[in-house]
Amino acid sequence: MGCYGNSGTRTATLIFTAKALHQEYPNAVFGGSTKAYDAKGKLYDKCQKAGYNITLPSGIAVRYGIEGIKNVSPELKQFEIIRLSWYLDSENHFIKDNPLEFRNVPIQWDVDPEE
């Protein structure tokens, strides 16, 4: 997992992995309503690419990206919290009541995301 900033575009991308434990989910979606906050409580909720479908095969971690969180200053060192919605079956809108939360997420500026 990591958060990668681009100082030229003033955007940040969150990369993480998700794994289905017991069955495959062919229409999983993460990040349809992503909200990130800094230590001062400033909200960052505009993303270029979030909420797209992926297949979560059972037992295998799949890489996912919430791309282009907008208007992020290169001086920002970390998000205090990134909260995002998730669905296991987007065709039936089976949303989980509790959002995924990532806390104290450092931003690595102007480096390529880990392969």
N, C-alpha and C positions, 0 to 999 in steps of 0.2 A: 504494500500500500504506500502511496505517496501523493503529495500535492506539488504540482509543478507550475511555476509562474513564467509568463512571457512578458518581460518588461516593455517590449515594443508594442504589443497589443493590449497591455494592462489586463491580461486575463490569467486565470488559473484553472488547472485541470486536476481533478481528483481521480486517481487510479486505485482500484481495489479489486479483490477477488471475492467471489461468492460460490458456495458449494451446496448443492442439494444432497441431503443425507440419505433419503430413503426411496425417492422416485424422481424421474425426469420431469422437468417442467419446460415444455417447448415454447412457451410465450411469457417468460419472465421479463419484468421491466423494473428498472431502478431509476430513481431520480426525477420523476415527473414533476415534483414540486420541491426542488432543491433550495435550501436556505442555508447560507453560511453567515456567521457572525464573527466580528473581531472582538478584541478585549474591551473596546469602548461601546460595544453593542450595535455597531453599524451593520446593517443587513445588506447582504449581497445575494440577490435572488434572480438575477438574469443570467441565463446560460445559453450558449450557442447550440450545444448538443447534449440533451439529457432525455431520458425516458424512451429509449428505443428497445425493441424486443430482442432477446437472446434466448437460446436454448441452454437450460441448466441440466446437463446430464447428471445422473446419480453418481455421487462419489468422486467427482472431478471438479476441482476449482477452476472457475472461468474468470478471466480478466474482464473488467468493465471500467468504462471511463465516463465521468461527468465532465464534459469538455466546455471550456470557455466561460467560466464564471467571470462575469464582466466587471469592469471599473475597479480593479484591484490595484492599489498602489504598490509599486516595487519596494517601498519601504516597509510594507506589512510583512512581518516575519512568520506569523502563524494565524490560522483561524482558531478561535476558541471552541467553536462547535460548527460542524456541518451536519445538517439534518436532511434526510431525503425519504420520500415515500417509496414503497415497493409493492409490486404485485407478483404473485406466483403464476397467475393465469390472467393475462391482460385481456383475453377475449371475453372473459366473464367478469372482469373487473374485481377480482378477488384480492382486495387490498388488505394488507396487514394493518391492524389498529395502531401499532407502535411503529413510528418511523425508525429507520436506521440512524444512529448517531455516531459520529466520529468526533472525538474531543482532543483539543490541544494538537492540532494538525500543523506541523511546520511546513512552510512553503519553500521549496527549492527553486530559486530564480535562475532562468536562462540555462537550464540543463535539460537534456533529453530524458523523458521518462524511462525508467528501468525496463529492460527487455525481459 
